[in-house]
Amino acid sequence: MRRQGENYGPAPKGQWSLEFCIKAKHIQLNIKKLMNKKNLLVAFIMFVSCGKKHELENTFITNESEYWKYNNDCIQSRVYFKFYQNGNYDKYLRTYKGFNLFNNDGDIISKERTWSVKNDSTFVWSKEEYKIEKIGKQQIILSYHHYKVKDKICKVTLNKVKKGYKR
């Protein structure tokens, strides 16, 4: 048997030395501290990321008297959009009387009208993905690859307008 204060050296086969057990416990505590720091860092990054996503989504959402005027450099269109907090959107035409809901165009019926922000840089609009190029409270610029012309990038500009604005 060993006495207190003796040099323990290697433990006999099948036994752990006191020094080894103390070092192992110290290493275990350090690993726990590192894991807690790592978990905090991951939680912080997720919090910041989710906050940014929420901020981006709020930029798309319009109040009752606001619309996004849609301009696409690959196709001609004169429509306006409203994006809602529930992830849906509506399409409008502007006439001399004001904005008219235009979700259906004759035999073309818009079934699912959803939108979302993905990865802080992608706008998903009715299952189509657009890269967010620039985003501000009054203007949003998106881009996408043309579905027919190889290597062609189309740019969509959304400009915020209010009811009663002059064209």
DOGU-984303 format. One line per field, with one value per residue: residue number from 0; residue in three letters; x, y, z of N, C-alpha, C, CB in turn. Coordinates in steps of 0.1 Angstrom, whole numbers, padded with zeros to 4 digits, always signed. Glycine has a CB too. Example, Ala and Ser with C-alpha at 12.3 -4.5 7.8 and 13.67 -1.06 7.14 Angstrom:
BEGIN
n: c(0,1) $
res: c(ALA,SER) $
nu: c(+0132,+0128) $
nv: c(-0057,-0022) $
nw: c(+0078,+0071) $
cau: c(+0123,+0137) $
cav: c(-0045,-0011) $
caw: c(+0078,+0071) $
cu: c(+0132,+0129) $
cv: c(-0033,+0000) $
cw: c(+0078,+0079) $
cbu: c(+0113,+0141) $
cbv: c(-0045,-0006) $
cbw: c(+0090,+0057) $
//
This chain:
BEGIN
n: c(0,1,2,3,4,5,6,7,8,9,10,11,12,13,14,15,16,17,18,19,20,21,22,23,24,25,26,27,28,29,30,31,32,33,34,35,36,37,38,39,40,41,42,43,44,45,46,47,48,49,50,51,52,53,54,55,56,57,58,59,60,61,62,63,64,65,66,67,68,69,70,71,72,73,74,75,76,77,78,79,80,81,82,83,84,85,86,87,88,89,90,91,92,93,94,95,96,97,98,99,100,101,102,103,104,105,106,107,108,109,110,111,112,113,114,115,116,117,118,119,120,121,122,123,124,125,126,127,128,129,130,131,132,133,134,135,136,137,138,139,140,141,142,143,144,145,146,147,148,149,150,151,152,153,154,155,156,157,158,159,160,161,162,163,164,165,166) $
res: c(MET,ARG,ARG,GLN,GLY,GLU,ASN,TYR,GLY,PRO,ALA,PRO,LYS,GLY,GLN,TRP,SER,LEU,GLU,PHE,CYS,ILE,LYS,ALA,LYS,HIS,ILE,GLN,LEU,ASN,ILE,LYS,LYS,LEU,MET,ASN,LYS,LYS,ASN,LEU,LEU,VAL,ALA,PHE,ILE,MET,PHE,VAL,SER,CYS,GLY,LYS,LYS,HIS,GLU,LEU,GLU,ASN,THR,PHE,ILE,THR,ASN,GLU,SER,GLU,TYR,TRP,LYS,TYR,ASN,ASN,ASP,CYS,ILE,GLN,SER,ARG,VAL,TYR,PHE,LYS,PHE,TYR,GLN,ASN,GLY,ASN,TYR,ASP,LYS,TYR,LEU,ARG,THR,TYR,LYS,GLY,PHE,ASN,LEU,PHE,ASN,ASN,ASP,GLY,ASP,ILE,ILE,SER,LYS,GLU,ARG,THR,TRP,SER,VAL,LYS,ASN,ASP,SER,THR,PHE,VAL,TRP,SER,LYS,GLU,GLU,TYR,LYS,ILE,GLU,LYS,ILE,GLY,LYS,GLN,GLN,ILE,ILE,LEU,SER,TYR,HIS,HIS,TYR,LYS,VAL,LYS,ASP,LYS,ILE,CYS,LYS,VAL,THR,LEU,ASN,LYS,VAL,LYS,LYS,GLY,TYR,LYS,ARG) $
nu: c(+0008,+0004,+0017,+0005,+0017,+0038,+0056,+0036,+0038,+0034,+0002,-0006,-0015,-0048,-0056,-0062,-0042,-0042,-0034,-0037,-0065,-0073,-0063,-0078,-0104,-0101,-0096,-0121,-0138,-0128,-0135,-0163,-0167,-0158,-0177,-0200,-0194,-0192,-0218,-0232,-0221,-0231,-0258,-0260,-0252,-0273,-0294,-0288,-0288,-0315,-0328,-0319,-0331,-0358,-0359,-0354,-0377,-0396,-0391,-0402,-0429,-0458,-0477,-0512,-0517,-0497,-0478,-0458,-0443,-0437,-0410,-0394,-0365,-0365,-0390,-0420,-0441,-0469,-0476,-0485,-0476,-0485,-0471,-0476,-0476,-0482,-0470,-0482,-0491,-0505,-0515,-0518,-0535,-0531,-0554,-0572,-0589,-0577,-0561,-0566,-0574,-0558,-0553,-0561,-0561,-0581,-0582,-0559,-0552,-0541,-0530,-0515,-0500,-0474,-0446,-0412,-0382,-0350,-0320,-0310,-0303,-0318,-0349,-0379,-0404,-0435,-0425,-0403,-0369,-0351,-0323,-0314,-0303,-0301,-0315,-0339,-0359,-0375,-0369,-0363,-0340,-0339,-0326,-0325,-0320,-0326,-0352,-0351,-0330,-0297,-0273,-0283,-0290,-0317,-0331,-0351,-0369,-0384,-0403,-0414,-0446,-0473,-0508,-0526,-0504,-0486,-0481) $
nv: c(-0012,+0023,+0053,+0085,+0113,+0100,+0094,+0085,+0074,+0052,+0036,+0005,-0023,-0021,-0003,+0031,+0060,+0085,+0110,+0109,+0106,+0131,+0149,+0140,+0147,+0175,+0180,+0171,+0191,+0214,+0208,+0208,+0235,+0246,+0235,+0247,+0274,+0272,+0264,+0287,+0305,+0294,+0297,+0325,+0332,+0321,+0336,+0362,+0357,+0349,+0372,+0390,+0378,+0382,+0409,+0414,+0402,+0418,+0441,+0436,+0434,+0453,+0483,+0491,+0511,+0509,+0497,+0474,+0484,+0466,+0459,+0444,+0436,+0417,+0410,+0426,+0443,+0455,+0455,+0454,+0446,+0433,+0422,+0400,+0395,+0369,+0353,+0352,+0367,+0394,+0403,+0432,+0455,+0487,+0512,+0541,+0545,+0535,+0509,+0476,+0443,+0416,+0387,+0366,+0359,+0358,+0327,+0320,+0310,+0320,+0300,+0291,+0316,+0324,+0336,+0340,+0345,+0332,+0320,+0345,+0358,+0351,+0354,+0338,+0333,+0323,+0297,+0301,+0311,+0340,+0361,+0383,+0413,+0440,+0458,+0479,+0503,+0516,+0505,+0474,+0452,+0424,+0394,+0369,+0338,+0336,+0317,+0306,+0317,+0309,+0317,+0342,+0369,+0381,+0411,+0422,+0449,+0463,+0489,+0509,+0523,+0545,+0546,+0567,+0579,+0596,+0585) $
nw: c(+0000,-0007,+0008,+0019,+0001,-0012,-0042,-0068,-0094,-0121,-0120,-0105,-0126,-0138,-0119,-0110,-0107,-0081,-0089,-0117,-0117,-0107,-0126,-0148,-0140,-0139,-0166,-0176,-0165,-0177,-0204,-0201,-0196,-0220,-0237,-0227,-0234,-0261,-0267,-0259,-0278,-0302,-0297,-0295,-0321,-0336,-0325,-0334,-0361,-0365,-0357,-0377,-0400,-0393,-0393,-0421,-0432,-0422,-0436,-0461,-0456,-0459,-0449,-0446,-0465,-0483,-0512,-0532,-0560,-0589,-0610,-0637,-0654,-0674,-0682,-0692,-0670,-0651,-0624,-0589,-0555,-0523,-0493,-0467,-0431,-0424,-0443,-0468,-0500,-0520,-0553,-0573,-0596,-0609,-0614,-0627,-0606,-0584,-0565,-0575,-0565,-0579,-0582,-0597,-0632,-0655,-0670,-0657,-0626,-0595,-0572,-0547,-0529,-0516,-0496,-0484,-0464,-0468,-0454,-0450,-0474,-0495,-0512,-0512,-0534,-0541,-0544,-0561,-0562,-0554,-0554,-0528,-0536,-0528,-0501,-0487,-0469,-0488,-0513,-0529,-0543,-0563,-0578,-0603,-0621,-0656,-0669,-0695,-0711,-0711,-0686,-0682,-0661,-0644,-0632,-0606,-0594,-0566,-0557,-0531,-0529,-0521,-0515,-0537,-0549,-0575,-0608) $
cau: c(+0000,+0012,+0014,+0003,+0030,+0048,+0055,+0027,+0043,+0023,-0006,-0006,-0024,-0062,-0060,-0059,-0035,-0049,-0029,-0044,-0080,-0074,-0061,-0090,-0115,-0098,-0098,-0135,-0144,-0125,-0144,-0177,-0167,-0157,-0190,-0209,-0190,-0196,-0233,-0235,-0218,-0240,-0271,-0259,-0252,-0287,-0303,-0285,-0293,-0330,-0331,-0317,-0342,-0370,-0358,-0356,-0391,-0404,-0389,-0411,-0443,-0463,-0489,-0524,-0517,-0484,-0477,-0445,-0444,-0429,-0403,-0385,-0358,-0366,-0404,-0427,-0453,-0474,-0484,-0481,-0477,-0485,-0466,-0482,-0468,-0485,-0463,-0489,-0490,-0516,-0511,-0528,-0534,-0535,-0563,-0574,-0597,-0569,-0555,-0576,-0569,-0556,-0547,-0564,-0561,-0589,-0580,-0547,-0556,-0530,-0534,-0506,-0493,-0466,-0433,-0404,-0368,-0342,-0306,-0306,-0300,-0327,-0363,-0386,-0416,-0442,-0415,-0392,-0359,-0345,-0312,-0316,-0291,-0301,-0328,-0341,-0373,-0382,-0366,-0357,-0336,-0337,-0321,-0328,-0315,-0336,-0355,-0349,-0317,-0286,-0264,-0288,-0295,-0328,-0332,-0364,-0369,-0396,-0403,-0426,-0455,-0485,-0521,-0527,-0491,-0487,-0472) $
cav: c(+0000,+0035,+0063,+0099,+0120,+0092,+0095,+0074,+0068,+0045,+0028,-0009,-0027,-0022,+0008,+0045,+0068,+0097,+0121,+0107,+0109,+0146,+0154,+0136,+0155,+0188,+0180,+0170,+0204,+0223,+0204,+0213,+0250,+0249,+0232,+0258,+0286,+0268,+0264,+0301,+0311,+0289,+0303,+0339,+0333,+0318,+0347,+0373,+0353,+0350,+0386,+0396,+0373,+0388,+0423,+0413,+0399,+0430,+0451,+0432,+0436,+0467,+0486,+0491,+0521,+0508,+0486,+0474,+0484,+0455,+0461,+0433,+0440,+0406,+0409,+0438,+0441,+0467,+0450,+0458,+0435,+0435,+0410,+0400,+0388,+0354,+0346,+0353,+0380,+0396,+0410,+0443,+0463,+0501,+0519,+0555,+0544,+0530,+0495,+0465,+0430,+0409,+0374,+0357,+0366,+0350,+0313,+0317,+0312,+0319,+0291,+0293,+0328,+0325,+0342,+0339,+0348,+0320,+0322,+0360,+0364,+0345,+0356,+0327,+0339,+0313,+0286,+0306,+0317,+0353,+0365,+0396,+0421,+0452,+0459,+0491,+0505,+0521,+0498,+0461,+0447,+0410,+0388,+0354,+0333,+0335,+0303,+0301,+0321,+0305,+0327,+0356,+0373,+0391,+0420,+0427,+0461,+0466,+0503,+0511,+0534,+0547,+0549,+0581,+0584,+0599,+0577) $
caw: c(+0000,-0007,+0018,+0014,-0002,-0020,-0057,-0072,-0106,-0128,-0112,-0108,-0136,-0134,-0109,-0115,-0096,-0076,-0098,-0129,-0115,-0105,-0140,-0157,-0135,-0144,-0181,-0178,-0161,-0188,-0216,-0199,-0197,-0234,-0243,-0224,-0242,-0275,-0268,-0258,-0290,-0312,-0294,-0299,-0336,-0340,-0321,-0343,-0375,-0366,-0357,-0391,-0408,-0389,-0398,-0435,-0435,-0419,-0447,-0472,-0452,-0461,-0441,-0454,-0476,-0491,-0521,-0539,-0575,-0595,-0623,-0640,-0666,-0684,-0687,-0689,-0661,-0644,-0612,-0575,-0545,-0508,-0486,-0453,-0420,-0423,-0454,-0481,-0507,-0530,-0565,-0576,-0607,-0605,-0624,-0623,-0594,-0573,-0566,-0576,-0563,-0592,-0579,-0608,-0645,-0665,-0667,-0649,-0612,-0585,-0560,-0535,-0529,-0504,-0497,-0471,-0465,-0465,-0453,-0449,-0487,-0505,-0511,-0518,-0538,-0548,-0547,-0569,-0554,-0558,-0546,-0524,-0540,-0520,-0494,-0480,-0466,-0499,-0525,-0528,-0556,-0563,-0591,-0606,-0634,-0665,-0670,-0708,-0716,-0702,-0680,-0682,-0648,-0645,-0620,-0602,-0585,-0559,-0551,-0523,-0532,-0512,-0521,-0541,-0555,-0590,-0616) $
cu: c(+0009,+0008,+0013,+0016,+0040,+0046,+0047,+0032,+0031,+0015,-0005,-0017,-0038,-0066,-0055,-0052,-0044,-0046,-0037,-0059,-0082,-0073,-0073,-0102,-0113,-0100,-0114,-0142,-0141,-0133,-0158,-0177,-0166,-0170,-0200,-0207,-0194,-0211,-0238,-0233,-0227,-0254,-0271,-0259,-0266,-0296,-0301,-0290,-0308,-0335,-0330,-0328,-0355,-0370,-0360,-0370,-0399,-0403,-0399,-0426,-0447,-0475,-0501,-0524,-0505,-0485,-0462,-0448,-0433,-0423,-0394,-0379,-0359,-0380,-0411,-0440,-0456,-0482,-0477,-0483,-0478,-0480,-0471,-0474,-0471,-0478,-0471,-0487,-0502,-0510,-0522,-0525,-0538,-0543,-0565,-0582,-0589,-0564,-0566,-0569,-0569,-0549,-0550,-0566,-0568,-0588,-0568,-0551,-0544,-0535,-0526,-0498,-0485,-0452,-0426,-0390,-0360,-0327,-0301,-0303,-0308,-0342,-0370,-0400,-0423,-0433,-0403,-0382,-0352,-0334,-0315,-0303,-0290,-0315,-0328,-0356,-0381,-0380,-0359,-0353,-0333,-0332,-0324,-0322,-0327,-0339,-0353,-0335,-0306,-0277,-0270,-0294,-0305,-0328,-0347,-0363,-0383,-0394,-0416,-0433,-0467,-0497,-0521,-0514,-0494,-0477,-0460) $
cv: c(+0012,+0045,+0076,+0106,+0113,+0095,+0083,+0067,+0061,+0036,+0013,-0013,-0028,-0011,+0021,+0052,+0080,+0109,+0121,+0111,+0124,+0153,+0152,+0145,+0169,+0190,+0180,+0184,+0214,+0220,+0209,+0228,+0253,+0246,+0243,+0271,+0284,+0269,+0279,+0308,+0307,+0296,+0318,+0341,+0331,+0330,+0359,+0370,+0354,+0364,+0393,+0391,+0380,+0403,+0423,+0411,+0411,+0441,+0448,+0436,+0451,+0470,+0487,+0500,+0520,+0496,+0486,+0474,+0475,+0459,+0450,+0436,+0429,+0405,+0422,+0435,+0454,+0463,+0455,+0447,+0441,+0422,+0411,+0392,+0373,+0346,+0345,+0366,+0381,+0405,+0420,+0449,+0477,+0507,+0533,+0555,+0540,+0516,+0485,+0452,+0422,+0396,+0364,+0365,+0357,+0335,+0310,+0321,+0310,+0312,+0295,+0306,+0330,+0331,+0339,+0343,+0336,+0324,+0336,+0366,+0359,+0348,+0345,+0332,+0329,+0302,+0289,+0313,+0329,+0356,+0380,+0404,+0433,+0453,+0471,+0493,+0509,+0513,+0485,+0457,+0432,+0405,+0373,+0351,+0331,+0320,+0297,+0305,+0318,+0316,+0341,+0358,+0384,+0399,+0424,+0438,+0463,+0480,+0505,+0524,+0534,+0549,+0564,+0587,+0587,+0591,+0584) $
cw: c(+0000,+0004,+0012,+0012,-0010,-0035,-0062,-0084,-0113,-0118,-0115,-0118,-0131,-0124,-0115,-0103,-0093,-0085,-0111,-0128,-0114,-0119,-0149,-0153,-0140,-0159,-0184,-0175,-0172,-0201,-0214,-0200,-0212,-0241,-0240,-0232,-0256,-0277,-0268,-0272,-0301,-0309,-0298,-0314,-0341,-0337,-0331,-0357,-0375,-0365,-0370,-0400,-0406,-0394,-0414,-0439,-0432,-0429,-0458,-0469,-0453,-0452,-0451,-0466,-0485,-0500,-0527,-0554,-0581,-0608,-0625,-0653,-0677,-0689,-0683,-0680,-0654,-0632,-0599,-0566,-0531,-0502,-0472,-0444,-0420,-0435,-0467,-0487,-0516,-0541,-0568,-0589,-0603,-0617,-0619,-0610,-0582,-0576,-0565,-0574,-0576,-0591,-0590,-0621,-0655,-0661,-0659,-0634,-0603,-0573,-0548,-0537,-0517,-0506,-0483,-0474,-0460,-0464,-0454,-0463,-0498,-0502,-0519,-0521,-0547,-0553,-0556,-0560,-0561,-0549,-0541,-0526,-0531,-0514,-0486,-0477,-0478,-0512,-0522,-0542,-0555,-0577,-0591,-0619,-0644,-0668,-0684,-0713,-0707,-0698,-0680,-0667,-0650,-0631,-0618,-0592,-0579,-0553,-0543,-0527,-0522,-0520,-0525,-0547,-0570,-0597,-0622) $
cbu: c(-0009,+0010,+0025,-0006,+0036,+0046,+0069,+0013,+0054,+0028,-0021,-0007,-0020,-0065,-0052,-0072,-0021,-0046,-0014,-0043,-0085,-0064,-0048,-0093,-0116,-0083,-0091,-0141,-0138,-0110,-0143,-0181,-0155,-0146,-0194,-0208,-0175,-0190,-0239,-0228,-0203,-0242,-0274,-0246,-0242,-0292,-0299,-0270,-0288,-0336,-0323,-0303,-0343,-0372,-0344,-0347,-0396,-0400,-0375,-0410,-0445,-0467,-0487,-0536,-0519,-0472,-0487,-0437,-0442,-0436,-0396,-0393,-0344,-0362,-0411,-0432,-0450,-0481,-0484,-0488,-0465,-0499,-0450,-0497,-0471,-0500,-0460,-0504,-0477,-0528,-0508,-0528,-0543,-0522,-0577,-0582,-0609,-0577,-0545,-0584,-0577,-0548,-0551,-0578,-0546,-0584,-0580,-0535,-0567,-0524,-0533,-0497,-0503,-0464,-0433,-0404,-0364,-0345,-0299,-0295,-0285,-0325,-0367,-0386,-0414,-0450,-0422,-0396,-0348,-0356,-0298,-0319,-0292,-0298,-0330,-0335,-0374,-0379,-0357,-0367,-0323,-0351,-0306,-0343,-0307,-0333,-0369,-0359,-0318,-0278,-0251,-0300,-0283,-0342,-0323,-0373,-0363,-0400,-0402,-0422,-0460,-0483,-0534,-0531,-0479,-0485,-0479) $
cbv: c(+0000,+0042,+0063,+0106,+0125,+0077,+0096,+0079,+0058,+0037,+0032,-0018,-0040,-0035,+0005,+0053,+0072,+0100,+0121,+0092,+0102,+0151,+0149,+0121,+0154,+0192,+0168,+0159,+0209,+0222,+0189,+0209,+0256,+0241,+0218,+0261,+0289,+0254,+0256,+0308,+0307,+0274,+0302,+0345,+0323,+0305,+0351,+0375,+0339,+0341,+0394,+0392,+0357,+0388,+0429,+0402,+0387,+0436,+0451,+0418,+0431,+0470,+0499,+0495,+0535,+0507,+0488,+0461,+0499,+0442,+0475,+0420,+0443,+0393,+0397,+0445,+0429,+0477,+0435,+0471,+0426,+0440,+0409,+0395,+0395,+0352,+0332,+0350,+0382,+0404,+0401,+0454,+0458,+0509,+0511,+0562,+0535,+0530,+0493,+0465,+0422,+0418,+0369,+0350,+0369,+0352,+0306,+0326,+0302,+0333,+0276,+0281,+0340,+0311,+0357,+0324,+0361,+0308,+0314,+0362,+0360,+0330,+0371,+0314,+0352,+0318,+0274,+0315,+0307,+0364,+0364,+0397,+0425,+0465,+0446,+0503,+0515,+0535,+0507,+0451,+0455,+0402,+0391,+0351,+0319,+0343,+0301,+0307,+0337,+0294,+0327,+0358,+0377,+0385,+0432,+0415,+0473,+0455,+0514,+0512,+0533,+0558,+0545,+0589,+0575,+0615,+0570) $
cbw: c(+0012,-0021,+0029,+0024,+0010,-0017,-0064,-0074,-0103,-0140,-0113,-0095,-0143,-0128,-0095,-0119,-0101,-0062,-0100,-0134,-0103,-0095,-0146,-0155,-0120,-0141,-0188,-0169,-0148,-0192,-0218,-0184,-0190,-0240,-0238,-0209,-0241,-0279,-0257,-0247,-0294,-0311,-0279,-0293,-0342,-0333,-0307,-0343,-0378,-0354,-0347,-0396,-0406,-0374,-0395,-0441,-0426,-0405,-0452,-0476,-0437,-0476,-0433,-0445,-0471,-0482,-0533,-0534,-0580,-0596,-0623,-0641,-0663,-0677,-0681,-0702,-0651,-0653,-0612,-0571,-0547,-0503,-0487,-0454,-0407,-0424,-0449,-0478,-0515,-0523,-0577,-0565,-0620,-0603,-0625,-0635,-0595,-0560,-0555,-0589,-0552,-0602,-0566,-0605,-0650,-0679,-0681,-0653,-0608,-0581,-0563,-0532,-0532,-0498,-0500,-0466,-0457,-0475,-0465,-0440,-0490,-0507,-0516,-0509,-0546,-0560,-0552,-0581,-0550,-0559,-0553,-0508,-0554,-0529,-0486,-0487,-0455,-0501,-0534,-0521,-0561,-0560,-0593,-0605,-0633,-0679,-0667,-0717,-0719,-0710,-0688,-0692,-0639,-0648,-0621,-0595,-0592,-0548,-0563,-0508,-0547,-0502,-0512,-0529,-0553,-0592,-0627) $
//
